[in-house]
């Protein structure tokens, strides 16, 4: 009973509920935006250091992650207000509510025939060029970004929140933000952003596999063909350049019986992404809506299962006189 109560009435559960209710309102400050401004200030200064760009980038990654972790820890240790800040940092680190809200908005725009608005809206979610996308391409892009960001924006930060509290969560979020800003294979960032991309790959390795397991479990509950998805997703996942992104994407593609991948334009360069899922199966608006429900259910399972495991481990360690 104690473990069940700890699972339901826990910081991750509270943060998840607030995230679903509030999303990311512009009226509230957000640490990711602060980190982004800091990185914009840091980059030109760091590039003048007398070290190789890879070493410079690695030093920036280590320093920024440490700075964020220490700052959050110090703020959450302040008497009384530290409790409020603990909840705030935990909630602000999760992005499932905002992701699903934005995705539903795009679906609504497509449903109403507002193609230009949908292009602009989906462009806020992805780094690829969306100006000339057809409705079919927008639907596919939306499915890809929601499934990939289920790990990057939710499962991974939740994993580190449960593992080490808001401080560890925000050390991870700092690395993730650096990867989002610097982790591109362009002439500008191929060397400078190498460490950020590799660090993010390492830190997201376990969460990506957990995200896939949660999606398959949610698919089983929703009576989707999770057995076929489990049997087929891995062969597709390893086609991707990223060691992690393909896992939740391929699992979702097979669960929803729709194709991901194909042509896309990044920073003016055309790229043909590997195909995931069954061939030549378009994403419809109905399939997208069902996929959002799948992702939401997987998120709920993640919060409850992660916290249950932590509570159980804590109870076992306490029986041996060790505090977690």
C-alpha positions, 0 to 999 in steps of 0.5 A: 500500500505504501508503494502504491501511494508513493507511486500515485502521489509523487513528484513525477506524477504531479509534474505530469498532471501539471504538464498535461493541464498547462503545457508551455504557456508563454506567460511563464518563463521556461528554463529551456529558453534560458539555456538557449539564450546562454548557448547563443551567448556562449558559442561565439566566445567558445569558438575563440578558445585555443582548442580544437572545435571538438574539444571546445564543444565537449567542454561546453557540454560538460560545463553547461550540463554541470552548471544547470544541474548545480543551479537547479539543485541550489534553487530547490534547496532553498527553504519553503520556496524550494518546494515550489521550485522543485515542482516547477522544474519537474513540470517544466522539464516534461513536454508531452502536454505541449507536444500533443496540444500542438500536434492536435492543433495541426490536425485541426488546421488540416481538418479545416483545410488551412494548409498554409497555417498547418505548414507554419505550425508544424514548422515550429515543431521540426527542423526541416523545411515545411514551406512547400509540404503537401498535406500528406507530407505534413501528416507524415511529418507530424507522426514522425516528430510526435513519436520521436519527441515522445522519447526526447521530450518526455520519457528521457527527462522523466527517466532522469527526474525519477532517477535523480530529481530535478537537478539530474533532469535539467543536466540532461535537458541542457545536453538535449538543448545543446544537441537541438541547437548544435548537433547538426552535420552541417559545416558550421556544427559538424565539429563544434556540435559533435560532443553535444550530439554524442552525449545526447545519444548516450543519455537517450540510449536507455530512455529510447528503449523504455519509450518503445516498451511503453508504446508497445504496452499501450498498443496492447491495451488499445488492442493494436497489433503489438506482436507484429510491431514487436517483431518488426520494429527493430529491423527498421529502427537500425536503418536510422542514423541516430541510435535512438530515434528509430526505436519509438518511431518504428514501433509507432509506425508498425503499431499504427500500420503507417509509413514513416520516412521518405524525402525531406529537406533540412537547411536547404538540403534534400534528404531521403530518410529510411522507410519505417513501418509497412510500405505505402501506407499513408497517415490519415487524420484519424490515424494521427488522432489514434496515435496521439491517444497511444502516446498519451497512454504510453506516457501515463504508463511511463509515469506510473511504472517508473515511479513504481520501480523507484518506490519498490527499489527504495522500499527494498533498500530501506529494509537493508537500512539504505536510503535512496 
